[in-house]
Amino acid sequence: MLESTIVMGVLAIALVLAAYFRHRGELYAGMKSSYDMTINVLPLLLFAFIVAGMAQALIPREMLVRWVGEQSGMKGLFIGTLAGGFVPGGPYVSLPIAAGLLKGGAGVGTMVAFLTSWSLWGVSRLPLEFPIMGTKFTLARLACTFFFPPIAGLIAHLFFSWAK
């Protein structure tokens, strides 16, 4: 995580300097936009971290390992797939939850299935997708992506168990 922080910090500083030297108005506009995003996203991020931390603290490790750990097999992949499909919100919600579960004992394959289904299925988006994109398109998209989350999880599980 330190490497990502360093890269993001260097990128932020480079962009601030570029805006400063190019036109100060762009710098102020960019900083205002950054502030507005922070105010909007910070509460969601805070709550997502609380959910992730509380999941680690409240779900007994043995239970987590049994249901979604490396040895849980296809059962764990399907649980991760279903859970990910129903998690609402953007990456600010799903990534801290997945990271918390992973640290708590969930398997890599299960968390890959979780994040893949969150990305591809997004059940919370369906009430908006059906009227905007239409029933035929939405059902076609769901049918085309239906099997990917557990398959992605299985591939990750096989790869990471082989790589150990």
N, C-alpha and C positions, 0 to 999 in steps of 0.2 A: 504494500500500500504506500510505502514511502516513495517508491519510484514514481508511481502515478501522481502523487502529490507534488513531487519535484517537477515533473513534466508539465502538469497543469499550472503550477506557479510560474515557471519560465514562460509558458505560452501566454498567461495573463499579463505578465510584466511586458513581454514583447508587444502585445496588442495595445496596452496602455501607452507605451512609448511611441508606437506607430501613430496612434490617434493624437497624441500630444504634439508630435512634430508635424503631422499632416495638417491638422486643424483642431484647435482647442474646442470648438463647438462639438465636434464628433466625440471628443473625450468626455465632455460633460453629458452629452446625450447617452453615451455608452454606460457611464457610471450611474446615471439616473435609471436606465433600463435594468442594470445589475441590481440596484437597490430595490426597485419594484419587484423583480423576480424573487429576490431574497425574502422580502416581506410576504409574498404570496406562497412561497414554497417552504419556508422555514417551519411553520406549524405542522405541515404534513410530514416533513422530514423528521421532525422531533417525535411525532406520534408513531411513525414507522419504526424509529429506533427503539422507542419504548415497547412496542409490540414485539420486536425482534428480541430484545433483552428479556422481556417477561416470558416469552416462549422458551428461551433457554433456561430461565430460572424455574418456571412452573411445570414444564413438561419433564417428567423424570427421564434421565438419559437412557435408562434401560428400556423404557417404553418407546422413546424416539428411535433408538437403535433397532428395536424389534419390528416396529411398523415401517420405518423408512430408512433404516441403516443399510450399509453395504450388503448385509446378508439377508435382507428382506425380500430379495428377488423381484419377480414380476409384481407381486402385491405392492411393494414399495414404489415401484415405477408407476403403477396405476393410481396409487394414493397421491403421489406427487403430481401426476398429470391432472387429476381431478381438482386438487387443491389449487394448483396454479391457474387453471381455467377460471376459477371463481374469485380469485383475488382481485379486488377492484383497484383502480388507480394506476399510476404510471410507475416508472422505474424507481422513483423515490420511495414507493411502498414495497414493491416486490423484491428488489435487490437486498435491502436490509433484512427482510424476512428470510429470504433464501440464505443469506450469509449467517444469520443467527441460527437457523436450523442446521446448517452445515457445521458450524462450530459446536452445536449441541449434540452432534452425532449422526445427522442425516447423511445418506450416501451421496456421492458425487452424481451418480446416474439419476437418482431421485430428484436432486436439485436441478439437473439439466432438464429433466422431464417437466418439472415445476415451472421453470422459466420459459421453456419452449411453449408449453400450453398457455401460460400467461400471455405470451407474445402472439401466438397464433389464434387461440380460441377467444380470449377476452369476452367471456360471457356478459360482463357488465357493459360492454359496448353494444351488445346485440339489440337492445331497445332503440338505439339510435341508428344502427346499421340497417336494420330491416326497412324502416321507412325511407331512409336516404338512398340506399343502394338497391333496394327491392328484395323481395323474398327469394326470387330465383337466383340472383347473384349471391346473396348471403348464404343460402343453402349450398350452392356450388362451392363457395369458398370454404365453408365448414367441412364439406365432404372431402375436398382436396387436401385439407390440412389435418383431418381427423387422426390419422395414424402416426403423424410425425413426432409428437411429443414422447410417447413411450419408446418409439424406435430410437430417437435421439438419446433418450435416457439409457437405453440398453447399450448403444454404441459407446457412450461415455463410461458406463459401468465396465464394459469389457475392456476398453482401452486403459482405464485407470487401474483395473485389477491386474492387467497384463504388465503395465508399466512399473508396478511396485517392485 
